[in-house]
Amino acid sequence: MKMALDIVKLGFSLAGILIMLLLPPYLDGIARRVKARLQYRRGPPLMQTWYDLQKLFALPSVRPTKSALFTWAPYIALASAISAALLLPYGNVVPVDFGFNLVVFFYVILMVSVALMFAGLSVQNAFSHLGSAREMQIVLTVEPLIAVLYGVLAYNAGSLNIADIIANLHATPSVILTYILLAYALYVESGFVPFDIAEAEQEVIGGPLTEYSGRLLGVFYYAIHIKRFTLLWFFVSLLTLPWLGPIGTPGRAALALALQFILTVSFYPVIAALEATNARLRIDQVVKMNTRAFFAGIIILAMAFMGW
């Protein structure tokens, strides 16, 4: 019996790893196709992002500096994004599960942005420095908001373990408001339009990625795609798994995994539509929005403490 359970867990873990490694560029291809159709264009094939990554991986990288940080930053970002994805549930199985992993998830996903900032600061380029400064401003205003919202979820469920939080959430007013604000915060964290201010190709020529090319640029892009997928998968898991009831059989777990997958793919056209219909905001506008959202998060946290 124990061996059978171990095989089931291994199977779901492998499925989760394959989804996490293969799906993110394909999701970006879906978004590119949707945006093209909204603009009355045919658009690229759904595999175009994979083709672009394969081409970049095959090209050598020009290194404008001797700083080791310039070379290592993309790999740090990729390792952080993959580590965060492994902390999430796929069906009812978390590939890397241990206590307090919500705290670890918060920090390792943040490391993608930190690596991006340091990458831009490791070269002598005004555009790179400006992009890194913008990324820092966004991080310093949105991360406290995310920490507060994670705190509401952890307090409601009585645990800092992601699997336990998902299993023990209750539909209270504070949790419902947390979902709404968390959708905004994770969207900002993902860097979708209108919050792609750090990279802003038309203004700062790619921001922190201005000096990157070839394989290193491809690794950075891959890390960003996985980060976006991870944040969306986390939100989709919170939307679905707590309300499915006990997931004690492989069949129920497969149903949960299928639902997570379908919702993740379904959300990307919505994100693409938002990107296609919104203009990029200024950094001062985003800072003000994030600050107001943070104070709203504090009110929600107070509501949770009062049992609402």
N, C-alpha and C positions, 0 to 999 in steps of 0.2 A: 504493500500500500504506500509506504513512504517513498519507495523508488518510483512508483507511478506519479506521485505528487511532484517529485523532483523533476521528472521528465516533462510534466505539464508546465511547471515553472520555467524550466529551461526553454521550452518551446515558445512560451509567451515572451520571455526575455529576448530570444533571438528575433522574434517577430518585431518587437519594439525597436531593437537595434537596427534592423533592416529598414523599418519605416523612418526612423530618425536620420539615417544616413542617405536614403534614396529619395524620400518624398520632398524635402524642402526645395531643391532646385525646380522640381516639377511644379510645385505650388507657385513658384515665381513665374514659371511659364504660363500657368493658368491666368495669373494676374496680368501679364503682358498681353495675352490674347483678349481678355475682357476689356482692358483699356483701349486696345486697338479697335475693337468692335464699337465701343462707345464713341470713338472718333471717326467712325465710318471707314476704317481701314481693315484689311484682311488680317493683319497681324502675323507674328512669327509662329512657327510650329510649337507645340506644347513642350517639346524637348529642347527648345532653343537655349535656355539657361544652362542645361547640361552641356550642350555643344560649346557654349562660350567658356564654361569652366574647363572643359577638356582642352580647348585651344590654349587657354592661359596656362594650364598645368604643363603643357608641352613647350612653353617658351621660357627662355632664361630671363632672370630678373636683373634689371639695372640697379646697382646699389650706389646711391649718391653720397653715402657716408660710410665710415668705418665702424660706426656704432653697432654693437651686437644687438642692441634693442630693436633696431630697424629690421633685422633679420628674424629675430625670435618673436616679435610681437604678433605676427599673423598666426603662428603655431600656438602661442599662448591663448589667443582668442579662440582658435578652433578647439583646443583641448578643453577650455572652459565651457564652451557651448555644448560640446558632447557630454561633458561631466554633468551639466545641468539637466540635459535630456535624459540621462540614465537614472536620475532621481525621481522621475515621474512614473505614474502607473500606466501600464499597457494592459487593458482589461483589468484584472485584479492583481497583477504582478508588477512589482517595482524592481527593475534589474539591480539597482544598488540601494538597498533599504537599510536604514539605521536610524536611531533616535536623533531628534533635533535636525533632521535633514532639510526642513524648511529654511533654517538659518543658513545651511550650506548652500542650498539652492539660491537664496538671495545673493550670497556673495559670489558664487561662481558665475552666475549670469551677469553680475555687475562687472566681473573681470573682463568680459568682452569689450565693454565700453572703456575700461581702464587701459586695456591693451591698445585700443584705437587712439586714445589720447596720447599715450606715450609714443606710439608710432609717429604721430604727427609732430611731436616735439623733438624727435630724435634727428630731424633734418633741419637744415637752414633754408626754410621756405616760408614766406609770409602767409601764403594760403593755407599751408599745413598747420601753422601755429594758430591761425584764426579758426580753422575748423576744430582743432583740439580745444580751444577756449570755449567755443560754442557747445561742444559735446560736454565739457565740464559743467557749464551752466545748466544744461538740461539734466545731467545726472544729479547735481546738487539740489535740484528742485523737485525732481520726480521720484528719486529713491526714498527720501523721507516719507513721501505719500505712500509708496508701495509698502514700506516697512510698517506703517500704521495699519494699512489694510490687511496685511498678513497677520498683524497682531489681533485684529478683530476676528479673523478666521480661527486663529489658534486659541483665542480665549473662548470662542463659542464652542469649539470642539474639545477643549481641554487638553490639547496636545500640540507639540511642535513637529510632529512627524506627518509628512504629507499624506501618507496612506490613512493614518488615524483621523486626520482632519476631514478627509473626503468621506470616511465611513461614519463620522459622528456629527456632521453639520446639521443644524436645525434651521428651518425657514423662519427666522425672526426678522423684524424690520431692519435691524442693524446689518444683518447678513445680506438682505436684499439690496440695501443701499450700497453695501460694500461691493457687491457684484457690479453694480452700475459704475461706480467710481473706479473699480479695478479694470474694467474694460477700457476706460479712458487711459488709465495709467500705463497699462501694458501696451496699448497702441502707441503711446508716446515713447515708451522704452524701446519699442521695435523700430522706431525711426521711419515710420511710414509718412508719406505726405499727408498733412502739411507740416509734419514735425521732422522732416529730413534736413534740418537747418545746418547741421555740422558738415554734411557731405555736399549739399547745394552746388551741383556741377555748374550751373549758369552763373553763380556768384563767386565761389571760391575754388572752382576747378577740381572738385572732389574733396576738398578739405584735408583731413588727415591722410587720405589715400592719394593725394596729388602726386607724390614722388614714387608711388608703387607701380610696378609693371610685372608682366609675366607670371611666373609661378607664385610669387609672394602675394600678388594682387588676387590671384585666383583663390588662394587659401583664405585670404581675408573675406572675399565675397562669400565663399562657402560657409565660413564661420558665421557671418551675418545672416545668411539664409537659415542655418540651423538654429540660431538664437531666436529668430522670428517664429520659426516652427515651434520651438520649445515653449515660448511664452503663450502662443495660441493653444498648444496642446494642454498646457497647464490650465488655462481658462476653460477650455472645453471639458476637461476632466472634472472641474468644479461644477460645471453646468449639468453634467450627465450622471456621473457615478454616485453622488450622494442620494439621488432620488430613484435609483434603480432597485433599491432594496439589497438584501444579502446576495453576494455573488460567490456562491459556494461550490459551483460545479463548472467544469470546463466549458460546457455549452453556454452558461450564463456569462462567463468571462469572455468567450468569443463574441457573444452578442454585444457586450460592453465595448470591446475593442473595435468592433465594426461600427458602432455608433460614434465612438470617438473619431475614428477615421473619416466617416462620412461628414460629420459636423466640421471637422478641420478643413476638409476640402471645400465644403459648402461656404465657409466663412470667407475664403480667399476672394471669390468674386465680389463679395460685399466690400471687402477692403480695397479691391481694385477700383470699384465704383467710387468710393470715398476719395481715393487718390486722384482719379481722373476728373473729379468735379470740385476739387479744392485747390486753392493757390497756397504756396508756401507761406507760412507765417514768419514774422520777424522774431528774433530771439527774445526781445524784451516782452513781446506779447505772450510767448510761451512761458516765460518766467512768471509773469503775472497770473496766467491761467493755472500753472502748477501750484503757485503759492496759495491761491484761493481754494484749489482742490485739496491742498494739505490741511487747511483749517476746517474744511468740510469733513475730511477724514478724522480729525480730532473730535469733532462733534459726534460722528458715528461711533468712534471708540468709546466715548463717554456713554452713548446709548447702550453699547454692549455691556459696559460695566454695571449699568442700571438694570440689566436683564431684559432690555427691549430687543 
